[in-house]
Amino acid sequence: MQKPTVAFSPCQGYGPELAEALETLLAHLGGWQTWIKPGQRVLIKPNLLGDLAPERAATTHPELVRHVIRSLIRYGAQVQVGDSPANAMDLQRVWQVTGMAKVCAEEKAPLIGFEQHATRQVSHGGHSFSVAEAVMSADLIVNLPKIKSHGLTTLTAAVKNFYGVLPGYQKTQLHASYPRPERFCRMLRSLHAILPPSISIADGVVGMEGDGPSNGQPVQLGFLAASADAVALDLAICQVLGIDPARVPFLTDSSGTLKSMPAFDWLGDVPSAPLPFRAPSGGGHILRLVPAPFLRLLKALVWIRPSFTSECRACGRCVVACPVKALNQAKGKIPKLRARRCIACCCCHEVCPAHAIRMRRSLLLRTFGVFRNLDA
């Protein structure tokens, strides 16, 4: 079997240099003509988590989407852009604030919300999904993830971005159905396996570090990276950022051992040393290393839970986003947590517009994380 390839191209900004960096990147993989034939239906799938402006570095930058649209149209593709943001979000506001509405209008590319269109039922590996028909009918998906830290999976990039092909409330329901990180990520790998062919181009010009995927800090990374193999791309990104892949559940098995896969070839101008990047301290990945019987017996001592700061605006988004109804809110008040229901999925944390939610770990779990050297 041919080894996957992962290409890198330096890029320090979203101005004129972006188009050149993108073309250089794709040239390493054979050029756009390797992937595109005239008349093909191509879906561009950015990361549009919520109504967050591009400078927050939580969503794919609109200028990258613009240049990908232009390249695809130049090679004769039929292009549309689509995603399904978090269910607590107002879709039209997401389009406007992220810059997607403006770019798609200017480039004459349809912009679609998957929850507003038909779905197709598909199954794989014991998992069943209702995937947006626009995704399943595409000849090619151009996956445009934003490179970010993530409280549940440590890193969110190529593989995790495919979760957005599931419309509406389904994403929230799956968090409730698969509360442990390893089970959630096994489901995520099954979803990835049933999708049409794809190429992933990761937006690492400016990424997010720290308290991601929405409340972290922008960090200049200075590169684009691409591969037709999303797992290989995420493994390469881990190496470039100095992240132990054992901390990323969708790259490992339930014991934290790296999943076996062929080696991949590095192409282009690869960063020569781990870039400065601050991953979340601890997080949901630690829970999967705690045996399930131990978690059940000592649930009061082993937990990760949201806590609210004084910055809370009492907007209620977190209450809507919670898949297990663990949050209650009186009108105009800070939400209250029913701790026994919380599954540490970070959904509330992802949608908070005010940076007002922190994912706290119990003392025992913090100690366990240090012991396992996972709090770096």
ZICORWO-V407791 format. One record per backbone hydrogen bond with DSSP energy under -1.0 kcal/mol. NH is the residue of the N-H (numbers start at 1). CO is the residue of the C=O. Records with the same first field share a line. If there is no record, write none. Layout:
NH=CO + CO
This chain:
6=265
7=226
8=267
9=224
11=222
18=15
21=17
22=18
23=19
24=20
25=21
26=22
27=23
28=24
30=27
31=26
34=31
35=32
36=32
39=76
40=37
42=78
43=140
44=80
45=142
52=50
56=53
57=54
60=47
65=61
66=62
67=63
68=64
69=65
70=66
71=67
72=68
73=69
74=70
75=71
76=73
77=72
78=40
80=42
81=110
82=44
83=112
86=49
89=86
94=90
95=91
96=92
97=93
98=94
101=95
103=99
104=100
105=101
106=102
107=103
109=104
112=81
114=83
116=113
117=114
120=131
122=129
124=127
127=124
129=122
131=120
132=165
133=118
135=132
136=132
137=133
138=135
139=41
140=41
141=197
142=43
143=199
144=45
147=203
148=156
149=208
150=154
151=212
154=150
155=153
156=148
161=157
162=159
163=160
164=161
165=162
166=163
170=167
171=168
173=169
174=170
175=171
176=172
177=173
178=174
184=180
185=181
186=182
187=183
188=184
189=185
190=186
191=187
192=188
193=189
199=141
200=227
201=143
202=225
203=145
204=202 + 223
207=219
208=147
209=217
210=278
212=210
215=211
217=209
219=207
221=205
222=205
223=204
224=9
225=202
226=7
227=200
233=229
234=230
235=231
236=232
237=233
238=234
239=235
240=236
241=237
243=238
247=244
248=245
251=248
252=249
253=257
256=253
259=251
265=4
267=6
269=8
270=268
275=240
284=151
286=283
289=286
290=287
295=291
296=292
297=293
298=294
301=298
302=298
305=360
307=358
309=356
312=309
320=316
321=317
322=318
328=336
333=330
336=328
338=326
339=337
341=338
350=346
351=347
358=307
360=305
362=303
366=362
367=363
368=364
369=365
370=366
371=367
372=368
373=370
374=369
